[in-house]
Amino acid sequence: MATTYLIDSNILIYAYDIDNPYYKKAKELMETRVLKGEINACIAHQSLYEFYAVITDPKRVRTPLEQNKAIVIIELFQNAVNLKKIFSLSTTLNTTLKLLKKYPVLKQNIFDLVLVATMLDNGIKGIYTANEIHFKPFDFLEVINPLKGTIQ
């Protein structure tokens, strides 16, 4: 069975942040390859929340999206038949605590750890992310940066 790759929120953000240098490549990845099923991909509800928080915040993106536009994009991903959806399970807090004992993290990095726990609980072993360094400590994950070296 082919590896399923979680699409990290930064890839989503770059695909809809027109001012981001990775915009074109990320948009192509999401709309051409992921949504059409060329990549065996999934998305976590957590990533959709993170996408919304960033893409609508003028302190985080130069051209924030209006609420309704962000909702339409989230619904696009939520309804995409070629994109599996995953979410935290009743076991995810325990998985997170186990990971914390092996991979101590501080501050905001807990959210990446929770994402990894969610991935494990859903049987996901790979991630597409532009933040490779955040996920490299987890040697059981295949970490791929599909945007590396592609600033356009």
C-alpha positions in Angstrom: 0.0 0.0 0.0 1.3 3.4 -0.9 2.2 5.9 1.8 -0.4 8.5 2.6 1.1 11.9 3.2 -0.5 14.5 5.4 -0.5 18.0 3.9 0.8 20.4 6.6 -1.0 23.7 7.1 2.0 25.7 5.8 1.5 24.1 2.3 -2.2 25.2 2.4 -1.3 28.7 3.6 1.3 29.2 0.8 -1.2 27.9 -1.8 -3.6 30.8 -0.9 -1.3 33.5 0.2 -0.7 35.4 -3.1 2.3 37.3 -1.6 4.2 34.2 -0.6 7.2 33.3 -2.8 6.0 29.6 -2.7 2.4 30.6 -3.8 2.5 29.2 -7.4 4.2 25.9 -6.6 2.0 25.3 -3.5 -1.2 26.2 -5.4 -0.2 23.8 -8.3 0.6 21.1 -5.8 -2.8 21.4 -4.0 -5.0 22.0 -7.0 -3.4 19.8 -9.6 -1.8 16.9 -7.7 -3.5 16.6 -4.4 -7.2 17.4 -5.2 -7.0 15.3 -8.4 -5.6 12.3 -6.5 -2.2 12.1 -8.0 -0.7 12.1 -4.5 -2.1 9.8 -1.9 -2.8 12.6 0.6 -4.8 13.4 3.7 -5.5 16.5 5.7 -6.0 16.9 9.5 -8.8 19.1 10.8 -6.1 20.7 12.9 -4.4 21.9 9.8 -7.6 23.4 8.4 -8.0 25.4 11.7 -4.4 26.5 11.5 -4.9 27.5 7.8 -7.9 29.7 8.8 -6.1 31.3 11.7 -3.2 32.4 9.6 -4.8 33.2 6.2 -7.3 35.6 7.8 -4.8 37.4 10.0 -3.3 40.6 8.6 -0.5 40.3 11.1 0.6 37.0 9.5 -0.1 37.5 5.8 0.1 40.7 3.8 -3.1 40.1 1.9 -5.4 38.2 4.3 -8.5 36.4 3.0 -12.0 37.5 4.0 -13.8 35.0 6.2 -16.2 33.8 3.5 -13.3 33.1 1.0 -11.4 31.1 3.7 -14.6 29.1 4.5 -15.0 28.3 0.8 -11.5 27.0 0.6 -11.9 24.9 3.7 -15.1 23.4 2.3 -13.3 22.6 -0.9 -10.8 20.5 1.0 -13.4 19.1 3.4 -15.5 17.9 0.4 -12.6 16.7 -1.8 -13.1 13.0 -2.6 -9.4 12.4 -3.3 -8.3 13.8 0.0 -8.7 11.7 3.2 -9.6 13.6 6.3 -8.1 12.7 9.7 -8.7 14.1 13.2 -7.7 13.6 16.8 -9.1 10.4 18.3 -9.9 9.5 21.9 -6.4 8.1 22.1 -4.6 11.1 20.7 -3.9 12.8 24.1 -2.3 9.6 25.4 -0.2 9.3 22.2 0.8 12.9 22.6 1.9 12.3 26.2 4.0 9.3 25.1 5.6 11.4 22.4 6.3 14.2 24.9 8.3 11.7 27.1 10.5 10.8 24.1 10.6 14.1 22.2 10.4 16.9 24.7 9.0 20.1 23.1 8.2 23.5 24.5 5.8 26.4 23.7 4.0 26.4 20.4 5.8 23.3 19.2 3.2 21.3 21.1 0.9 21.8 18.1 3.3 20.0 15.8 3.6 17.2 18.3 -0.2 16.9 18.5 -0.3 16.7 14.7 2.2 13.9 14.8 0.2 12.1 17.4 -2.9 12.5 15.3 -1.0 11.1 12.3 0.1 8.1 14.3 -3.4 7.4 15.6 -4.7 7.5 12.0 -1.9 5.3 10.6 -0.2 8.1 8.6 3.5 7.8 8.2 4.5 10.7 5.9 4.1 14.5 5.7 4.4 17.1 3.1 5.7 20.3 4.8 7.8 23.3 4.2 9.0 23.1 7.9 11.1 20.0 7.6 13.0 20.8 10.8 9.9 20.6 12.9 9.3 17.0 11.9 12.8 15.6 11.4 13.2 14.4 15.0 10.4 11.9 14.4 12.5 9.2 12.6 9.4 7.1 12.0 8.0 9.8 9.6 8.8 10.3 6.0 9.2 14.1 5.8 9.1 15.7 2.3 9.4 19.3 1.4 7.7 19.6 -2.0 8.5 23.3 -2.3 12.3 23.0 -1.6 14.2 25.0 -4.1 11.2 26.2 -6.0 10.8 29.9 -5.1 9.2 31.5 -8.2 
